[in-house]
Amino acid sequence: MVHPGSPLSPEIWLRDLFSSKSVTSGQVIRRKRRDIERYAGMELFLREARARGYQVVQNREQLVIFCNQAPIRRLI
């Protein structure tokens, strides 16, 4: 559910997220699941990440977004 009191629309929030310096340089970022759900909605967020070829993993309430298309290998 999108937070009704947010000054940003989901599209603007996602645009700001996916245009950050870390993202544009292919690094890894993380966000709290509740923030993604509050500001953009999980379905829209995942659709946008998928369209960019990014991978997203979740551990508890943190989502880790790999802002590149390199494979992920779990070491342990």
Secondary structure, 3 states (H helix, E strand, C coil): CCCCCCCCCHHHHHHHHHCCHHHHCCCEEEEEHHHHHHHCCHHHHHHHHHHCCCEEEEECCEEEEECCCCCCCCCC
